[in-house]
């Protein structure tokens, strides 16, 4: 069961940098190559490194932006998204919604 889970959970891009590239494409109206260049520069990698699972796992761990398999103490979910938001200089709707809920609760 571990292999199918690992395979299917990686399809959203978190295995590599697909989620980061897609966010730049949608948020900043970038073409794919432009988005890859921007993300690679931001992460201090080459565009080719963005598709390397080993390189990206280490980089994602170092930057606290989420990995496929949960690590004790590592951010996941909304915490990882907030780190992505800060790293890429984006506004992520779910993060904004979460902040709004916190403001209303307190």
N, C-alpha and C positions, 0 to 999 in steps of 0.2 A: 504494500500500500504506500510505502514511502516514495517510491519512484513515480507512480502516477501523480501523487500530490506535488512533488517537486516539479514535475514537468508542467502540470496545469497551472500551478501558482506562478510560474514564470512567464506566462503568456501575456501578462499585462505590461511587461517591459521592465519590471523591477529586477530581473536577473541581470540586466545590462543597463542601458541608459535610455531605452525607448520611451519611458514615461516622461523623462526630462526633456527629450527632444520634442515629443508631442506637445508638451505644455508650452514650449517656446513657439512652436508652429501656430498653435491656436491663440495664445495670449498676445503674441507680437506680430502675427500675420507673416511669419517667416516661411520661406521655402525650406524643404527638408535639408538640403546641403548647408544652407545658411544657419539653420537651427543646430545642426550637428557641429558646425564650426564654433558657434557661440557656446554651446554646452561644453565642448572639448576644451576651449580656452578657459572657461570658468572653472572647470575641474582640473586644469593644468595637465591635460592629456592630449593625445592625438585623436582625430576622428576615428581612426581604426581601433583605438583602445575602447571606444564606446560600445563596441559589440563583443568585447572579450569578457566572458563571465568572471574569470578569476581577477582580472584587473579591476573590474567594476565592483565586485564584492568587497574587495579591500577598500576601495575608494568610498563606497557607500557606507561601510562601517566607520571609516575615519571621519566622515562628514556627518554621521548620524542621520542619514536620509533614508533609512530602511533597507532591509535585505529580505530575501524570500523566507528563510527560516529564522524564526525569532531567536534573538540572543538575550540572555538575562541582562537586564539593565539597559538594553539598547532601545531607543525610541522606535515606536511603531505607530501605525494609524495616524491620527491627527497630529501627534507630536512630530512624526517624521515629515508629514506634509508641511508643517509650519517651518521646519528646517529647510525644506526644499524651497518654500516661498521666500525665505530670507536669502538663501544661496543664489537663486536665480533672479531675485528682485521682482517677483511677480505678486499679484494678488490672487489668491486661490479662494474661490467662493465658499468652500466648506470650512476653511479656516476663518473667514470673515463671519460666517454663520455661527461658528463655535464661539468666537469672541463676543458676538452679540448676545448669545445665550448666557455667557458668563456675566456680562454687564447687567443683564436683566435679573439674574439670580442674586447678585450681590449689590 
